[in-house]
């Protein structure tokens, strides 16, 4: 907390932080039991956003009490924009008017860049935040449906499969592809003569 200037006026400024996303997306309890829910029903399943932990949320509410404005200094990417809206939802009891909420855009943590961001505040972008919500929901549905299907399909078919869960995820598949490709390159490596110039 320090004294400074905000939009040309003297101000008492508080600075705090989050630890990534405050909320996580999950299915409601009705869809949690693998043995009672068919994988294909997950594509139309009801979802909810649950708070992760709770300490960050209560901390942000406490810090927002008595504040006149909110400036969101989160990562300047889609995830950061989504976290902006999570923070806004947590502190709306104290700061809810859009005219009192700002977004700082910066690409480096230098005095020049930070000052430029503070002098050029913008409004948070709901469309970008909504795109993250959509991606989270797709990741959840596709990941859970295929993980449940694969696990049920492969368990008991292979004696040496020592996994309780055979997981699938949109990021896991290309990452596995990179690993397999590199492994194949190593296994198929054939040494060749080479020359070195020595002065």
N, C-alpha and C positions, 0 to 999 in steps of 0.2 A: 504494500500500500504506500502511495506517495502522492505528493502534490504536483500537479502539472497543468497542462492546458488541453482542453478538448473542444474542438470546433470554435476556436478563438476565445474561449472563456476559461477562467481559472477552474480547476476541478480536482477533486480528491479521487485518485485512480486506484482501483484494486486490480491485481493480476492473479489469476489462478489457472488451473489446468484440468484436463480430463486424462483418462488413460485409454484412449481409443473409443470405440463405440460404447455407449451407455446401455443400449438395448440390444437384445438378440431376437431373431425371428425363429419361431418354433411352431409346431402343430399343437392344437389343443389336446388335452388329455385323452380325448376320444380316439385319437389316431396314433397313440403311443405304443399300443400293444401289437407287436409284429404278428402274433398268432391269430389275432382277431380281425386284422385289417388287411385287405388285399392291396397290393402295391399300386394298382391302377386307380384306386379311390383317392390316393394321395394327391393326384393332379387337380382334384376339386375340393380338397380338404380345407377346413377352416384353420386359419393361422392366427397367431397372436405375437405381440412384441412384449417381451419380458425384460425387466431390468436386470442387468448383470451385477450382482453384488448388492448395490444399494448405497454404499458409502459415498460414492462420487455424487450421486443424485442429491443426497441430503446435504453434502458439502456445498454443492452449487446453489441449492435453495438458500442455505444460510448466507453465502456470500452475496447473493442477489438481493437480499433484504435491504431495503433503503436505497437501492441504486436507482438512478434516473435514466441510465442508458446502458446498452450492452453492445460491446464490440467483439466480434467473433474472429479470433486469430487462429483458425485451424488450418491444417494442410490445404494447400490450394489445388486439390484434386476432387474427384467425385466423392470419395469416402469422407474427406474433410467437410464437404458441403452437407453431406448427410448428417454428420456429427453436429454441425451447426444447428440443424433442425431438432436433433435430439436435445441439445442444450436448451434451445428455445422452449421446447415442450416442458422441460423440467422447471425452468424459472418463470414460466408464464404467469404464475400467481403474483409475481412482483414486477415483471417487465413483460407486458403483452402487446403494447401498441407497436405496430410496424415502424412508425416514425421514430421510435426510440431504439431500434435495433439496426446494427451496421455490420458489415463484413469487410475485413481487411484482406487484401490480396497482395502477396509478396512471394518472391522466389529465392530470397537469400536472407540470412539473418545478419545483416550489416546495418549500421546506423543510417546510411543513405536510403537503403531499401525499406527499412521499417518506417522512417520518417515519410517517405513517399507514399507508403500504404496508408499511414495515418492521415495524410493530407488528401487522399483520394479514396475515401471509404465508399463502398457500394452497398447494395442490398443483397441478402442471401438469395440464391437461385433455387426455387422450389422444384423446377423441372429436373435439375441435375440431381437433387436429393431424391426425387421420386424414381429416377433411373437406378439409383443404388438400391432402393427398396425393392424394385422389380428384380434386379440381379440377385439380391439376397433370397427372395422368394423362389426364383428359378433354381438357384443353387440348392436350396433346401429340398424342393420337390424332386428334382432330378437326382440329386445325391442320395436322398433317403429311399426313393422308389427303387433305383438300380442297386443300391447297397443291400436292401432287403431281398430283392429278387436274386442277386448273385449269391448271397450268403445261403439262402434256402436251397438254391440250385446246386451249389458245389459241395455243401456239407454232406459228408457220408459217401461222396463219390470218389474221393481220393484219400487214401490212408495216411499220406504224408502231409496233408494240408493241416498245419497246426495253427489255424486262425479261427477264432470265434466269430469274427466278422470279416467278410471280404468286401472292403469298402470301395466305393466309386465316387469320384468327384470331378467336376469340370476342370480343376487345376491338376488333380492327380494324374489324369490320363496323358496330357502332353508332357508332364514332368517324367512320368514313367517312360514315355517314348524317347525323351532325351537320354535317359539312363541306358535304355536298351541299345540305342544307336551308338553311344559311346562304348558300351561293352562290346558290341559287334566290331567296332573299329579296332579295339585293343586285341580282341581274339583273332581278327583277320590280318593283323599287322605283319607285313613282310619287310624285313630290313633291306636297305639298299645302300650301295656304296655312295659315299659323299666325299667332297673335297673341302679343304679349309685353306685359306690364304694366310700365310704367316709372313710378316715383314722381315 
